């Protein structure tokens, strides 16, 4: 029997989004322990292409993805679809954009 994948929301201590200036959003994914951090790292699901697909943006709009091993965290930064406070912009603080990451499946065998 193969173990199933787990949604990131069930593994992470914190999944959040916030402003990274008026033209960027950043996503923080914090894991509870080294074992879980390594599972997410080994899964290699946090790639530019996967993040772009997850958020419905072009891969070139993913400006950085990096690991913070000491904090057991990952940080993803993207270009905002609209500048902060632009007409039509619906999340001034960038605090509502993290939800797609919560359903990201992390393989059990990673």
LINRAMO-V282622 format. One record per residue. N is the residue number from 1. RES is the residue in three letters. SS is DSSP state (h for helix, s for strand, l for the rest). Layout:
N RES SS
N RES SS
//
This chain:
1 UNK l
2 UNK l
3 UNK l
4 UNK l
5 UNK l
6 UNK s
7 UNK s
8 UNK h
9 UNK h
10 UNK h
11 UNK h
12 UNK s
13 UNK s
14 UNK s
15 UNK s
16 UNK s
17 UNK s
18 UNK s
19 UNK s
20 UNK l
21 UNK l
22 UNK l
23 UNK l
24 UNK s
25 UNK s
26 UNK s
27 UNK s
28 UNK s
29 UNK s
30 UNK s
31 UNK s
32 UNK l
33 UNK l
34 UNK h
35 UNK h
36 UNK h
37 UNK h
38 UNK h
39 UNK h
40 UNK h
41 UNK h
42 UNK h
43 UNK h
44 UNK l
45 UNK l
46 UNK l
47 UNK l
48 UNK h
49 UNK h
50 UNK h
51 UNK h
52 UNK h
53 UNK h
54 UNK h
55 UNK h
56 UNK l
57 UNK l
58 UNK l
59 UNK h
60 UNK h
61 UNK h
62 UNK s
63 UNK s
64 UNK s
65 UNK s
66 UNK s
67 UNK s
68 UNK s
69 UNK h
70 UNK h
71 UNK h
72 UNK l
73 UNK s
74 UNK s
75 UNK s
76 UNK s
77 UNK s
78 UNK s
79 UNK s
80 UNK l
81 UNK l
82 UNK l
83 UNK l
84 UNK l
85 UNK l
86 UNK l
87 UNK l
88 UNK l
89 UNK l
90 UNK l
91 UNK l
92 UNK l
93 UNK l
94 UNK l
95 UNK l
96 UNK l
97 UNK l
98 UNK l
99 UNK h
100 UNK h
101 UNK h
102 UNK h
103 UNK l
104 UNK l
105 UNK s
106 UNK s
107 UNK l
108 UNK l
109 UNK l
110 UNK l
//
